[in-house]
Structure formats: C-alpha cells, structure tokens
Amino acid sequence: MRRLFAIASTAKRFVRRNLQGKGNPRTAPSTFDLCWGRRDFSGHSYDYREKLRNGLSDIKLDDAVDLFSEMVKSRPFPSIIEFSKLLSGIAKMNKLDAVISMGEQMQKAGDFTQISDVVALVDQIVELGYHQPNTVTFNTLIHGLFLHNKASEAVALVDRMAEKGCLPNLVTYGTVVNGLCKRGDIDLALHLLKNMEQGKIEADVVIYNTVIDGLCKYKHVNDALNLFNKMESKGVRATVVTYSSLISCLSNYGKSSDASRLLSDMIEKKINLNVVTFSALIDAFGKDGETFRG
C-alpha cells in the first residue's frame, strides 16, 4: 500500500512541477471540485467510476492528477479502458508529458503486462492523435514487460513495432537479448541476432557479449566459441568481458588449452586482464596442474 501511495505522489509531483510558471495556479475551486466535490451530501466519497461516467470535458489538469491518484490506489485495479478515458481528457489539454508520466506509473502500479493491454495503450495514444509512438516509447514498454517477466509479450511487441511505423534499434535488441539471456532463452536470443542481420542492423559488442555469456552459462561452449569467431569476422572487437566469459567457461569444462589460446590472443591484442579473467585462469591451470607459458 505504501508503494501505491508513493507512485501516486510521484505522478502528482511530476505534473505539478510542470504546471509551475505556466499560469495555472489554483486560486479558486475548479470545475471538477464544484461539480463532484470531495464528498457528496450523504457523506460518501464519489467513486472514480462515477466521476468518469459524469464526463471529463471540463476537468482541469490538477484535478485529473488527483483522479489518477485515486485510480492507481483503487482495488480492483481500473481497466485499461478506464485509464484511457482519463488519458483522453488530459490529451485534449495537449499535456503529453503528463500522459507519458501517468502511463509509466500505470505500469508500475498495475498489471498491464499482457501484450493486448500494452498494444491497446499504444493504439489509444495514436487514435487520440496527440502522439505518434516512436522507438523510445516501444523500448520503454518492452523493458517494462521484461520487468514483469513477460518475455514472450516483449518479443511480440518488437514484431508489432514495424506495424506502428517504428523500426527496432540497437537499444531495442539489446534490451530484448539481455532479458532473454537472463531467462535462459538463448535460442530465441540467437534468432534475434539473425533478425538483426536481416534488418541490416549490426549487433554491437555489448549484444554479442550478452549472448556469449548466456551460452557459456548454459553450457553451450562450442556455440559460444562459434559466435565469438563470427563476431571477430564481422570486425566487432572483443573486449575483456568477452574473453573473461569464454575463458571462465572453458576453464569450467577442463579446456585449458583453449583458454590458453584465448589468453595469448588477449595479450597479442593488448587487452588488459581483469579479476574474472585471472580467477578463471588460476582455476583452469590449477586443475590441470599446468602453468601458462606465453
């Protein structure tokens, strides 16, 4: 419950900060207060649903923030349709920053984690005509889906981006690949790498490192080495992170000769070793009773 109050307070602070200096002081009761008030004559608080039914045509931004605060604290949690009605009213005020902020708060507070809900919210934004979702919008939604352990929905949203006139970028793929590898969905991560190639988007070393590390953690040693060689052939320069993942993996499976070869490669390329690399090498050569000779 404390978290819900914090979320609502964050939204309020965000919007009201943006109201300062914009000629919107609250010097008198708003239309929202006069029409609905805080309580009716019987002493019962108005439910947010009744407020939505009464219409939002004359609502002020500050009052809309109060209504949003009430909605995110309500249980059962309001539906995407109910939130969209409020967002529609705010959109007509041309307050895009407030709508975006509220959308983020909705994801944190509620259960908008199904792909249909996320796409519905994006479609609503487009339909209102005040904001064309861009790649940043989709990247934020995709990240939120992974935070809610909705990997399949996140991947599906990547496919929907093109339909909405947006192309995935390196940040998009990096977010998805990282989320998939953390879950152990390595095959799907490799499939995305192929999709990147088909879309003529070159994966960077961070994405390669993420997949290589995932392959190593899930015992796909040969696949990790193959991807490493492919990365090098494409001109993507390996880093100490790349080598450390591979050397640690090879050490764990008793392949000290391969680990030694990679170490020589590092030295030749003047890549400084880190603690992880040293630890892996000590473990590898300690098991085999060998000493590395460069």
Beta strands, then each sheet from edge to edge (+ up, - down):
end
